[in-house]
Amino acid sequence: MGRNRKILEMSNSDLTKKVQSEKRAQSSMIVQDPADLDKMPPDLLDLKAKKEWKRVVPDLKKMDIVGRLDISNLVAYCNAYSKYCEATKALRGEPLTVPSPSGMKENPLINVQLKYQEAFRKAADQCGLTINSRLKWAATKMKKQEEQIEDEFGAI
């Protein structure tokens, strides 16, 4: 399995003009309409997941990188976040270890909590909700602005 692909603006290696042109063309083909995120799939989300959807969608729309094709990842993120919160609440006040026939063992709710935490973190990264993904997005935007200024005024 190969590495994840990067758009031109996020590439930090020296690329030939041909490769740069190809990456530009590829990037233009994946532009999505953030208005598609206005249609929340209510039958796939519980109440907490719906609240999370409403919380993150405005910021994702501003970033202009998530659209209709990412809705399943966003649904996965919201649902995993909701279940993580549910497991965390269930764990509150519970002992960290519970008796078992072989002695004391870790409370099974901890594993449930960790499973959902991992799931929502992975989905968050795919949707651009992590600090790292937002920094990459910001670097891309800055590079575009610098190129526009350079095109308009020339190199200083």
N, C-alpha and C positions, 0 to 999 in steps of 0.2 A: 504494500500500500504506500502510495506517495505522500508527500507533504501536502498540507493545505495550500491552496493557491492564494496568491495575493494580487490585489488590484495594483495597477501601475504606481499609484501614489504611495502605496505602502511598501513597495519594493525598495530595498536599500542596496541592491547590487547594480553594477554598471551593465546596462542593457543596450543591445544594438538598437538602431533606429527602427529596424524591422520588428523586433520583439516589442519595443515600446508602442509601435503602431498597432500591433496585434492586441496588446493588452488594453489599449484605449478602445478599440473596437469591441472587445469582449465586455469591458465595463459599461459601454453605452447600451449593450444589449440586456443588461440585468437591472436597469433602472426600474424601480417599482413605484406605484402610486400609494403614498401613505394614507390616502382617504379610504383605502380598502380596510384599514384598521377600525373604522367607525362601526363596522358591522360585527359586533361581538357575538360569538356563537353561544347563546345562553344555555342551550341544552347540554353543552359540554363542561360548564363551569358551575361550581357551587357558589354560595353567597360570598365567601371569603375570596375565592378565585376571581369572581366578578369585580370585587373591590380592588384587587390587585391589578386587574386588566385596566380598570379606569384610572388607576394611579400611574401606570407606566406608559400607556399608549400616548398621552400628549407629548411626553419627552421623546418617544420613539418617532413620532410624526415630525418633530422638529429636526431630528437627525436625518430624516429622509433616506434611510437605508433599509427599513423594514417595510414590507408590503404584504400583499395577499399570499404570496408563496411561503411566508414565514408564520402564518397564523397558527399552524399546527405546533411549531416550536413555542410560540407565545402561549398557546393553550396548555402545553406541557409544563411550561414555566409556572403559570398561574396555579394550575392544579397541584403541582409538586410543592409550591410555596404554601398553599392552603393546607395540604396534608402535613407539611413540616410544622406549621403553626399548631395544628390539631395535636400532633404527637408531642410537641413541646408543652402544650397546656396539660395534656394527660400525664406527662412526666412530672409536672410541678407538684411537689409535695409527696411524691413517691420515693421510696428508697432506691439508691443506685444499684443495690444488690438485693436479690431475692433468694429465699431458700429453695434448694432443689434436693433430690435424693442423694446427690454426691457432695452436698455442702452448699455453700453460697455461690451464686452465679450472677452475672450482670443482668440488670433488668432488661427484658426483651424490648421495651419501649425505646431504649437508647439506640438499638439497631434500626428500628423503624424511623426514628428521628434522623439518624445519620444517612439512611437510604434516601429519604426525601430531600435532605439537605444537599446531597450530592446531585440528585436529579435536577433540582431547581438551579443549582450553580452551573451545571452543564448547559441547560436550556437558556439560562441568562446570558452565558457567554455567546451562544449561537444567535441570540437576539440583539446583542449589542448593549446589554445591561450591566456589564462588568466595568470596572474602572479601566482595565487594560483595553477593552474593546472601544470604550469611549475615547481614550487617549489616542488610539490608532485613528479613529474617525476624525478627531480634532487635528491631528497631524496632517491628514489628507486634506481637510478644509484649508488649513494654513498654507499648505503647499500650492493649492489651487489659487488662493488669494495672491501669494507671492508671484506666481506665474502671470496672473492677470496684470499686476502692477508692473512687472518687468516687460510684458508685451506692450503695455500702454506707454510707459515712460522710458523703457530701455534699462539695461543693467547700469547700476550706479557704482 
